[in-house]
């Protein structure tokens, strides 16, 4: 008898952590890692210095909260903007600047977008997200999902940047299990960047149609005795 595969809430949390790490590492060109230990918590909350929250709904409902220290927020913001080609002299130096909130919001949007695509591909479950909301804070704010959860669960995971600045991810969702009854193919996503890169390489190294046409013409001339 075929053994069924079960995906739990903590497996979903792991996929979210992987999206955070991979997207932020690629966006800032510096390593962002997460702790192998996860903490069970009772409530999710926005904390100083910068907090971000995203709601998702669909196959399951949940709330993702990210709390950045001002050091971690500025490091991620500056690394991302430097990679995008901005001069260091033009960067914001205060975590409360609108530019910092805008960039972190865009990064969180990329992270949760990667997570929703991963869930759709690997679990065949569709979820949607709202636009991330960034807030510069000096006090803690409690947040909860506006829905009746039968068995709510909350988790906290710590992340570390290249300069050892720490920020925290909190996830709240209903306790759930996805059971795989049949095998299915996980279709690979089309990466636009890879497609463009392949096209550029093809344009730099085209096949030589002129020489091929010349060979054909020479063969024809030989047959005609010319």
Phi and psi in degrees as a GROMACS rama.xvg file:
@    title "Ramachandran Plot"
@    xaxis  label "Phi"
@    yaxis  label "Psi"
@TYPE xy
-68.1009  133.295  UNK-2
-80.3447  128.435  UNK-3
-80.7968  152.212  UNK-4
-103.529  132.476  UNK-5
-116.074  128.443  UNK-6
-108.54  121.645  UNK-7
-101.452  179.86  UNK-8
-59.4497  -40.6566  UNK-9
-68.6242  -30.4518  UNK-10
-65.1436  -39.4288  UNK-11
-65.5093  -40.1811  UNK-12
-60.6893  -41.1389  UNK-13
-61.8478  -41.2831  UNK-14
-63.2576  -37.7874  UNK-15
-66.1855  -42.6765  UNK-16
-61.3943  -40.3181  UNK-17
-64.3332  -38.1901  UNK-18
-65.1966  -43.8148  UNK-19
-57.5307  -50.4965  UNK-20
-64.6196  -47.7335  UNK-21
-69.3296  -43.0592  UNK-22
-68.7577  -46.0369  UNK-23
-68.385  -35.7461  UNK-24
-63.6984  -44.0469  UNK-25
-69.3696  -38.1984  UNK-26
-71.4418  -35.712  UNK-27
-100.206  -8.61251  UNK-28
58.5028  33.6582  UNK-29
-147.336  146.256  UNK-30
-68.07  134.296  UNK-31
-125.682  117.073  UNK-32
-118.822  161.096  UNK-33
-122.359  155.921  UNK-34
-70.8282  145.403  UNK-35
-76.6033  -12.45  UNK-36
-103.388  136.695  UNK-37
-115.685  145.274  UNK-38
-107.08  131.322  UNK-39
-80.9915  129.993  UNK-40
-128.22  164.904  UNK-41
-92.9833  -32.2406  UNK-42
-142.243  149.389  UNK-43
-94.1606  149.26  UNK-44
-154.665  150.454  UNK-45
-85.7705  133.605  UNK-46
-128.645  157.731  UNK-47
-62.0683  148.141  UNK-48
-100.445  -30.7612  UNK-49
-131.545  129.347  UNK-50
-118.792  149  UNK-51
-137.029  140.059  UNK-52
-136.418  147.483  UNK-53
-138.32  131.347  UNK-54
-99.0831  140.351  UNK-55
-129.992  152.888  UNK-56
-147.128  166.894  UNK-57
128.308  -118.24  UNK-58
-59.1991  -31.4991  UNK-59
-151.161  161.185  UNK-60
-111.127  141.49  UNK-61
-163.484  173.569  UNK-62
-133.914  127.844  UNK-63
-111.622  125.013  UNK-64
-121.802  134.756  UNK-65
-125.221  128.402  UNK-66
-117.017  119.047  UNK-67
-107.851  136.911  UNK-68
-72.5638  161.158  UNK-69
-65.5288  -29.7347  UNK-70
-67.1282  -44.9722  UNK-71
-66.0717  -41.0153  UNK-72
-61.2853  -46.5012  UNK-73
-67.591  -37.2926  UNK-74
-64.3171  -46.9439  UNK-75
-63.8823  -43.7306  UNK-76
-60.531  -49.1534  UNK-77
-67.8733  -41.6859  UNK-78
-62.2475  -40.8243  UNK-79
-65.6197  -45.5171  UNK-80
-69.2864  -36.06  UNK-81
-64.9595  -39.4622  UNK-82
-64.6742  -32.1608  UNK-83
-77.672  -2.02683  UNK-84
99.7843  6.66075  UNK-85
-78.1765  145.717  UNK-86
-71.6561  144.996  UNK-87
-61.6044  -29.4488  UNK-88
-69.3256  -20.8235  UNK-89
-94.4369  1.00237  UNK-90
-81.3467  147.96  UNK-91
-68.7776  148.328  UNK-92
-115.648  -2.62453  UNK-93
-117.183  135.352  UNK-94
-66.9149  -20.7518  UNK-95
-83.9293  -0.493394  UNK-96
-65.5589  146.99  UNK-97
-60.7429  -35.1759  UNK-98
-61.3472  -38.4647  UNK-99
-65.1131  -46.3654  UNK-100
-62.5295  -40.2204  UNK-101
-64.1909  -43.9852  UNK-102
-67.795  -45.0799  UNK-103
-63.5371  -36.5188  UNK-104
-63.1011  -41.0186  UNK-105
-65.6942  -40.7876  UNK-106
-64.0587  -41.9397  UNK-107
-65.5542  -34.782  UNK-108
-63.7322  -41.0368  UNK-109
-64.9695  -40.4272  UNK-110
-62.9696  -51.5229  UNK-111
-69.5804  -31.8094  UNK-112
-62.723  -43.019  UNK-113
-62.339  -39.7068  UNK-114
-64.6934  -45.5719  UNK-115
-64.44  -37.2652  UNK-116
-66.6174  -38.6638  UNK-117
-64.8151  -41.9121  UNK-118
-63.7491  -42.0189  UNK-119
-64.5081  -39.1917  UNK-120
-76.8102  -43.3405  UNK-121
-90.868  -26.8874  UNK-122
-112.885  -7.648  UNK-123
55.712  40.2287  UNK-124
-124.289  132.723  UNK-125
-100.468  127.973  UNK-126
-131.087  153.738  UNK-127
-118.97  159.93  UNK-128
-129.334  156.829  UNK-129
-98.1529  174.099  UNK-130
-70.0009  129.888  UNK-131
-58.0714  141.562  UNK-132
-111.742  122.578  UNK-133
-105.872  136.467  UNK-134
-137.721  129.431  UNK-135
-83.6593  125.432  UNK-136
-126.354  152.543  UNK-137
-124.715  3.7547  UNK-138
-139.07  157.912  UNK-139
-79.7238  139.898  UNK-140
-126.956  124.091  UNK-141
-77.8346  140.327  UNK-142
-128.125  148.366  UNK-143
-144.368  156.418  UNK-144
-77.0598  130.485  UNK-145
-81.2446  69.0582  UNK-146
-163.849  160.832  UNK-147
-87.7203  105.126  UNK-148
-92.9318  129.648  UNK-149
-69.6722  -46.6037  UNK-150
-133.398  75.4082  UNK-151
-65.9621  141.869  UNK-152
-130.99  145.762  UNK-153
-136.505  140.799  UNK-154
-135.287  151.721  UNK-155
-130.53  135.072  UNK-156
-129.65  136.761  UNK-157
-94.6995  142.005  UNK-158
-118.843  149.677  UNK-159
-126.904  133.062  UNK-160
-88.0645  179.648  UNK-161
-62.4945  -32.9445  UNK-162
-93.4507  18.7146  UNK-163
63.5986  27.9711  UNK-164
-86.0675  141.912  UNK-165
-112.29  139.581  UNK-166
-136.453  166.276  UNK-167
-125.237  140.604  UNK-168
-109.198  132.059  UNK-169
-123.393  135.868  UNK-170
-126.698  129.909  UNK-171
-123.673  128.019  UNK-172
-161.094  169.928  UNK-173
-73.9129  143.664  UNK-174
-63.0559  126.407  UNK-175
-147.931  161.377  UNK-176
-137.746  136.75  UNK-177
-109.424  125.765  UNK-178
-111.454  120.306  UNK-179
-84.0352  114.737  UNK-180
-91.459  -32.0731  UNK-181
-133.931  155.798  UNK-182
-72.6421  146.331  UNK-183
-148.016  155.841  UNK-184
-85.3357  134.312  UNK-185
-93.9312  103.168  UNK-186
-69.2223  132.297  UNK-187
-69.2556  141.583  UNK-188
-75.8891  146.867  UNK-189
-81.2306  118.586  UNK-190
-93.0828  110.864  UNK-191
-57.2325  -36.7868  UNK-192
-62.9275  -40.529  UNK-193
-67.8412  -38.044  UNK-194
-63.5784  -44.3978  UNK-195
-64.2889  -42.0551  UNK-196
-63.215  -41.4246  UNK-197
-64.5632  -38.8046  UNK-198
-65.795  -39.407  UNK-199
-66.1564  -40.4221  UNK-200
-64.7972  -37.7832  UNK-201
-65.066  -36.2663  UNK-202
-72.3778  -29.5897  UNK-203
-77.4313  -28.3698  UNK-204
-125.37  64.2508  UNK-205
-74.8301  155.199  UNK-206
-66.681  161.551  UNK-207
-101.627  82.473  UNK-208
-67.7245  -25.6956  UNK-209
-66.8656  -44.6953  UNK-210
-66.363  -35.6201  UNK-211
-64.4403  -42.9999  UNK-212
-64.4158  -37.484  UNK-213
-63.0319  -40.6391  UNK-214
-61.4856  -41.6796  UNK-215
-62.6944  -44.1665  UNK-216
-63.2081  -40.7505  UNK-217
-64.3936  -40.234  UNK-218
-62.8292  -40.2223  UNK-219
-64.6316  -41.11  UNK-220
-64.3092  -38.6145  UNK-221
-62.9903  -41.1833  UNK-222
-63.4885  -35.2583  UNK-223
-82.0846  -3.61972  UNK-224
75.8337  22.1481  UNK-225
